[in-house]
Amino acid sequence: GIARAIYGEGSSKTVRGDAQGIAHVTRTLKSLHDDPLTPRLRDVACPTRLLVGEKDPMGPKASAIIEREIPGATLEVVPGCGHWLHVEAPEVVMRAIDRWQVQRETP
């Protein structure tokens, strides 16, 4: 179920890890369901850049909500990528961070 949620229904990828670690992740996700962070996002006071893969099953729509709620946040959707951008396209992630940093430094 976790692999389908992360990679999508048609993926043959698997999730490997120890049962205790996966149980901790599951409890964390349940706690977020019971006590969502969304109402508290407007309190984020630091510069915020969101990166999300266009094929992330949880991604672009949820990220747009986060962008709306965090004052001054910006969102970039990365074409052709899924949930694990840092694994799928680390160079794209680094370029996006570098671009954002330059944009923040330029008056």
Backbone as a printed PyTorch tensor [residue, N CA C, xyz], in Angstrom:
tensor([[[  0.7970,  -1.1940,   0.0000],
         [  0.0000,   0.0000,   0.0000],
         [  0.8470,   1.2670,   0.0000]],

        [[  1.9480,   1.2540,   0.7430],
         [  2.8060,   2.4400,   0.7970],
         [  3.4420,   2.6730,  -0.5680]],

        [[  3.9040,   1.6130,  -1.2140],
         [  4.5270,   1.7580,  -2.5350],
         [  3.5300,   2.3290,  -3.5350]],

        [[  2.2900,   1.8760,  -3.5110],
         [  1.2770,   2.4100,  -4.4290],
         [  0.9960,   3.8820,  -4.1410]],

        [[  0.9630,   4.2450,  -2.8530],
         [  0.6960,   5.6390,  -2.4910],
         [  1.8290,   6.5510,  -2.9540]],

        [[  3.0570,   6.0680,  -2.8780],
         [  4.2080,   6.8960,  -3.2480],
         [  4.4250,   6.9090,  -4.7500]],

        [[  4.4200,   5.7280,  -5.3690],
         [  4.8080,   5.6110,  -6.7700],
         [  3.6350,   5.5380,  -7.7510]],

        [[  2.4300,   5.3050,  -7.2500],
         [  1.2730,   5.1900,  -8.1330],
         [  0.8680,   3.7420,  -8.3410]],

        [[ -0.3710,   3.5550,  -8.7440],
         [ -0.9600,   2.2150,  -8.8900],
         [ -0.2020,   1.3030,  -9.8460]],

        [[  0.2860,   1.8420, -10.9660],
         [  0.8900,   1.0060, -11.9870],
         [  2.3650,   0.7080, -11.7920]],

        [[  2.9750,   1.2180, -10.7370],
         [  4.4170,   1.0590, -10.5570],
         [  4.7760,  -0.3220, -10.0130]],

        [[  5.9140,  -0.8290, -10.4590],
         [  6.4110,  -2.0990,  -9.9250],
         [  7.4600,  -1.8580,  -8.8430]],

        [[  7.7040,  -0.5980,  -8.4900],
         [  8.6860,  -0.2820,  -7.4470],
         [  8.1900,  -0.7660,  -6.0970]],

        [[  9.1350,  -1.0620,  -5.2280],
         [  8.7980,  -1.5010,  -3.8840],
         [  9.4180,  -0.5530,  -2.8580]],

        [[  8.9040,  -0.6200,  -1.6520],
         [  9.4540,   0.1590,  -0.5410],
         [ 10.1540,  -0.8350,   0.3700]],

        [[ 11.4190,  -0.5520,   0.6490],
         [ 12.1690,  -1.4150,   1.5500],
         [ 12.4660,  -0.6440,   2.8200]],

        [[ 12.4300,  -1.3250,   3.9070],
         [ 12.7350,  -0.6950,   5.1840],
         [ 12.3400,  -1.6230,   6.3070]],

        [[ 12.7410,  -1.2240,   7.4890],
         [ 12.3990,  -2.0770,   8.6180],
         [ 10.9630,  -1.8010,   9.0540]],

        [[ 10.3360,  -2.8090,   9.5900],
         [  8.9260,  -2.7150,   9.9660],
         [  8.6970,  -1.6180,  10.9990]],

        [[  9.6270,  -1.4610,  11.9500],
         [  9.4690,  -0.4370,  12.9810],
         [  9.4920,   0.9670,  12.3640]],

        [[ 10.3970,   1.1940,  11.4040],
         [ 10.4700,   2.4940,  10.7370],
         [  9.1950,   2.7950,   9.9670]],

        [[  8.6790,   1.8060,   9.2550],
         [  7.4380,   1.9980,   8.4980],
         [  6.2720,   2.2380,   9.4570]],

        [[  6.2720,   1.5620,  10.6000],
         [  5.2230,   1.7910,  11.6010],
         [  5.2760,   3.2210,  12.1230]],

        [[  6.4920,   3.7600,  12.3430],
         [  6.6260,   5.1470,  12.8010],
         [  6.0740,   6.1220,  11.7560]],

        [[  6.3970,   5.8880,  10.4940],
         [  5.8840,   6.7450,   9.4190],
         [  4.3590,   6.6830,   9.3920]],

        [[  3.8160,   5.4960,   9.5140],
         [  2.3620,   5.3210,   9.4930],
         [  1.7080,   6.0800,  10.6430]],

        [[  2.2860,   5.9880,  11.8590],
         [  1.7260,   6.7270,  12.9980],
         [  1.8080,   8.2370,  12.7760]],

        [[  2.9070,   8.6960,  12.1850],
         [  3.0550,  10.1260,  11.9010],
         [  1.9880,  10.5870,  10.9230]],

        [[  1.7800,   9.8260,   9.8630],
         [  0.7620,  10.1910,   8.8750],
         [ -0.6340,  10.1900,   9.4950]],

        [[ -0.9050,   9.2320,  10.3710],
         [ -2.2070,   9.2070,  11.0460],
         [ -2.3620,  10.4400,  11.9190]],

        [[ -1.3020,  10.8380,  12.6250],
         [ -1.4120,  12.0130,  13.4930],
         [ -1.6950,  13.2610,  12.6610]],

        [[ -1.1320,  13.3430,  11.4520],
         [ -1.4010,  14.4880,  10.5830],
         [ -2.8440,  14.4670,  10.0850]],

        [[ -3.4070,  13.2760,   9.9280],
         [ -4.8140,  13.1850,   9.5390],
         [ -5.6920,  13.7090,  10.6680]],

        [[ -5.3540,  13.3300,  11.8990],
         [ -6.1470,  13.7330,  13.0600],
         [ -5.9210,  15.2000,  13.4530]],

        [[ -4.7150,  15.7120,  13.1950],
         [ -4.3540,  17.0770,  13.5830],
         [ -3.5530,  17.7120,  12.4370]],

        [[ -4.2220,  18.1090,  11.3520],
         [ -3.5110,  18.5960,  10.1700],
         [ -2.7230,  19.8800,  10.4390]],

        [[ -1.6420,  20.0250,   9.6940],
         [ -0.8060,  21.2130,   9.8210],
         [ -1.3400,  22.4000,   9.0260]],

        [[ -2.2140,  22.1530,   8.0660],
         [ -2.6740,  23.2150,   7.1610],
         [ -3.1240,  24.4750,   7.8940]],

        [[ -3.9140,  24.3820,   8.9540],
         [ -4.3430,  25.6110,   9.6290],
         [ -3.1860,  26.4180,  10.2400]],

        [[ -2.0510,  25.7700,  10.4620],
         [ -0.9090,  26.4590,  11.0670],
         [  0.0870,  27.0040,  10.0450]],

        [[ -0.1190,  26.6900,   8.7640],
         [  0.8460,  27.1100,   7.7400],
         [  0.9650,  28.6200,   7.6310]],

        [[ -0.1110,  29.3460,   7.8980],
         [ -0.0550,  30.8130,   7.7810],
         [  0.8960,  31.4290,   8.8030]],

        [[  1.3170,  30.6390,   9.7950],
         [  2.2580,  31.1250,  10.8070],
         [  3.7150,  30.9590,  10.3910]],

        [[  3.9680,  30.2900,   9.2730],
         [  5.3460,  30.1200,   8.7940],
         [  5.8670,  31.5010,   8.3900]],

        [[  7.0040,  31.8880,   8.9680],
         [  7.5170,  33.2490,   8.7620],
         [  8.8170,  33.2860,   7.9570]],

        [[  9.3120,  32.1430,   7.5230],
         [ 10.5690,  32.1370,   6.7670],
         [ 10.2710,  32.0230,   5.2680]],

        [[ 11.2260,  32.4400,   4.4340],
         [ 11.0490,  32.2690,   2.9870],
         [ 10.8190,  30.7890,   2.6660]],

        [[  9.8830,  30.5220,   1.7880],
         [  9.4930,  29.1390,   1.5060],
         [  9.3900,  28.9070,   0.0040]],

        [[ 10.1000,  27.8770,  -0.4580],
         [ 10.0540,  27.4400,  -1.8570],
         [  9.5990,  25.9970,  -1.8500]],

        [[  8.5400,  25.6900,  -2.5720],
         [  8.0150,  24.3340,  -2.6630],
         [  8.3800,  23.7480,  -4.0140]],

        [[  8.8940,  22.5340,  -4.0060],
         [  9.1790,  21.7880,  -5.2310],
         [  8.3640,  20.5100,  -5.1810]],

        [[  7.6940,  20.1980,  -6.2790],
         [  6.8810,  18.9910,  -6.3080],
         [  6.9290,  18.4020,  -7.7120]],

        [[  6.9250,  17.0880,  -7.7770],
         [  6.8880,  16.4130,  -9.0730],
         [  5.4850,  16.4220,  -9.6500]],

        [[  5.3930,  16.6550, -10.9410],
         [  4.0890,  16.7220, -11.6060],
         [  3.3400,  15.3930, -11.4880]],

        [[  4.0670,  14.2720, -11.3850],
         [  3.4300,  12.9550, -11.3010],
         [  3.2820,  12.4600,  -9.8610]],

        [[  3.5880,  13.3040,  -8.8980],
         [  3.4290,  12.9420,  -7.4910],
         [  1.9390,  12.7970,  -7.2130]],

        [[  1.4890,  11.5970,  -6.8030],
         [  0.0560,  11.4120,  -6.5960],
         [ -0.5140,  12.3110,  -5.4980]],

        [[  0.3090,  12.7470,  -4.5650],
         [ -0.1590,  13.6190,  -3.4980],
         [  0.1910,  15.0690,  -3.7740]],

        [[  0.9820,  15.3260,  -4.7970],
         [  1.7360,  16.5260,  -4.9680],
         [  1.1700,  17.8350,  -5.4030]],

        [[  0.9910,  18.0640,  -6.6890],
         [  0.7080,  19.4210,  -7.1540],
         [ -0.5100,  20.0770,  -6.5020]],

        [[ -1.5900,  19.3410,  -6.3330],
         [ -2.7860,  19.9470,  -5.7260],
         [ -2.5410,  20.2770,  -4.2580]],

        [[ -1.9470,  19.3540,  -3.5180],
         [ -1.6510,  19.6090,  -2.1040],
         [ -0.6320,  20.7390,  -1.9720]],

        [[  0.3570,  20.7540,  -2.8540],
         [  1.3850,  21.8020,  -2.7980],
         [  0.8040,  23.1730,  -3.1060]],

        [[ -0.1840,  23.2350,  -3.9840],
         [ -0.8390,  24.5170,  -4.2820],
         [ -1.5740,  25.0350,  -3.0490]],

        [[ -2.1600,  24.1400,  -2.2830],
         [ -2.8210,  24.5410,  -1.0310],
         [ -1.7800,  25.0910,  -0.0560]],

        [[ -0.6610,  24.4010,   0.0700],
         [  0.4020,  24.8530,   0.9680],
         [  0.9250,  26.2140,   0.5250]],

        [[  1.1190,  26.3810,  -0.7750],
         [  1.6030,  27.6600,  -1.3050],
         [  0.6330,  28.7980,  -0.9510]],

        [[ -0.6510,  28.5330,  -1.0780],
         [ -1.6570,  29.5700,  -0.7630],
         [ -1.6330,  29.9440,   0.7130]],

        [[ -1.3590,  28.9760,   1.5720],
         [ -1.4460,  29.2000,   3.0130],
         [ -0.2010,  29.8420,   3.6210]],

        [[  0.9820,  29.5940,   3.0420],
         [  2.2200,  30.1640,   3.5940],
         [  2.4540,  31.5160,   2.9340]],

        [[  2.4920,  32.5750,   3.7160],
         [  2.6970,  33.9060,   3.1430],
         [  3.9920,  33.9810,   2.3190]],

        [[  3.8690,  34.4150,   1.0710],
         [  5.0350,  34.6080,   0.2060],
         [  5.6590,  33.3510,  -0.3560]],

        [[  5.0680,  32.1940,  -0.1100],
         [  5.6260,  30.9400,  -0.6250],
         [  5.5350,  30.9120,  -2.1510]],

        [[  6.4790,  30.1980,  -2.7660],
         [  6.4370,  29.9840,  -4.2080],
         [  6.5170,  28.4860,  -4.4830]],

        [[  5.8850,  28.0780,  -5.5650],
         [  5.7900,  26.6630,  -5.9310],
         [  6.3550,  26.4550,  -7.3230]],

        [[  7.1360,  25.3960,  -7.4780],
         [  7.6060,  24.9720,  -8.7900],
         [  7.2480,  23.5040,  -8.9720]],

        [[  6.5390,  23.2030, -10.0530],
         [  6.1790,  21.8250, -10.3840],
         [  7.2060,  21.3170, -11.3880]],

        [[  7.8470,  20.1900, -11.0750],
         [  8.8990,  19.6260, -11.9150],
         [  8.2820,  18.5870, -12.8520]],

        [[  8.3180,  18.8610, -14.1610],
         [  7.7090,  17.9470, -15.1330],
         [  8.3340,  16.5520, -15.1070]],

        [[  7.4920,  15.5470, -15.2800],
         [  7.9550,  14.1770, -15.4470],
         [  8.4260,  13.4790, -14.1880]],

        [[  8.3820,  14.1330, -13.0420],
         [  8.8800,  13.5300, -11.8000],
         [  7.7340,  13.1770, -10.8700]],

        [[  8.0270,  12.2540,  -9.9580],
         [  7.0530,  11.8230,  -8.9680],
         [  7.3420,  12.4100,  -7.5990]],

        [[  7.1200,  11.6150,  -6.5720],
         [  7.1750,  12.0660,  -5.1900],
         [  8.6060,  12.3100,  -4.6740]],

        [[  9.5590,  11.5480,  -5.1450],
         [ 10.9130,  11.6130,  -4.5960],
         [ 11.8330,  12.3980,  -5.5200]],

        [[ 11.6000,  13.6810,  -5.6380],
         [ 12.3970,  14.5270,  -6.5280],
         [ 13.8870,  14.4280,  -6.2390]],

        [[ 14.2350,  14.4320,  -4.9810],
         [ 15.6500,  14.4200,  -4.5990],
         [ 16.3590,  13.1510,  -5.0660]],

        [[ 15.6150,  12.0860,  -5.3020],
         [ 16.1900,  10.8360,  -5.8000],
         [ 16.0890,  10.7780,  -7.3210]],

        [[ 14.9350,  11.1590,  -7.8600],
         [ 14.6890,  11.0750,  -9.3010],
         [ 15.4910,  12.0980, -10.1020]],

        [[ 15.6310,  13.2950,  -9.5620],
         [ 16.2560,  14.3810, -10.3280],
         [ 17.0090,  15.3450,  -9.4040]],

        [[ 18.0380,  14.8620,  -8.7230],
         [ 18.7390,  15.7280,  -7.7660],
         [ 19.3110,  16.9940,  -8.4060]],

        [[ 19.7660,  16.8900,  -9.6580],
         [ 20.3270,  18.0710, -10.3260],
         [ 19.2510,  19.1240, -10.5920]],

        [[ 18.0490,  18.6910, -10.8890],
         [ 16.9340,  19.6170, -11.1060],
         [ 16.5870,  20.3120,  -9.7880]],

        [[ 16.5930,  19.5620,  -8.7080],
         [ 16.3110,  20.1360,  -7.3890],
         [ 17.3650,  21.1820,  -7.0350]],

        [[ 18.6260,  20.8600,  -7.2430],
         [ 19.6880,  21.8060,  -6.9060],
         [ 19.5970,  23.0710,  -7.7660]],

        [[ 19.3120,  22.9400,  -9.0530],
         [ 19.1670,  24.1310,  -9.9090],
         [ 17.9850,  24.9860,  -9.4680]],

        [[ 16.8900,  24.3520,  -9.0760],
         [ 15.7160,  25.0980,  -8.6120],
         [ 16.0350,  25.8650,  -7.3310]],

        [[ 16.7700,  25.2450,  -6.4330],
         [ 17.1690,  25.9280,  -5.1920],
         [ 18.1070,  27.0830,  -5.5130]],

        [[ 19.0620,  26.8450,  -6.3920],
         [ 19.9990,  27.9180,  -6.7770],
         [ 19.2550,  29.0910,  -7.4140]],

        [[ 18.3040,  28.8060,  -8.3270],
         [ 17.5180,  29.8740,  -8.9680],
         [ 16.7390,  30.6680,  -7.9370]],

        [[ 16.1370,  29.9760,  -6.9970],
         [ 15.3540,  30.6280,  -5.9540],
         [ 16.2300,  31.5160,  -5.0880]],

        [[ 17.4050,  31.0300,  -4.7530],
         [ 18.3300,  31.8180,  -3.9300],
         [ 18.7220,  33.0980,  -4.6650]],

        [[ 19.0370,  32.9940,  -5.9460],
         [ 19.4090,  34.1760,  -6.7360],
         [ 18.2310,  35.1450,  -6.8120]],

        [[ 17.0290,  34.6280,  -7.0270],
         [ 15.8490,  35.4890,  -7.0940],
         [ 15.6360,  36.2280,  -5.7820]],

        [[ 15.8950,  35.5770,  -4.6670],
         [ 15.7140,  36.2030,  -3.3560],
         [ 16.7700,  37.2700,  -3.1080]],

        [[ 17.9650,  37.0900,  -3.6820],
         [ 19.0500,  38.0500,  -3.4600],
         [ 18.9730,  39.2540,  -4.3930]],

        [[ 18.2510,  39.1110,  -5.4890],
         [ 18.1500,  40.1870,  -6.4730],
         [ 16.9960,  41.1030,  -6.0880]],

        [[ 17.2970,  42.4020,  -5.8820],
         [ 16.2160,  43.3230,  -5.4860],
         [ 15.2390,  43.5890,  -6.6050]]])
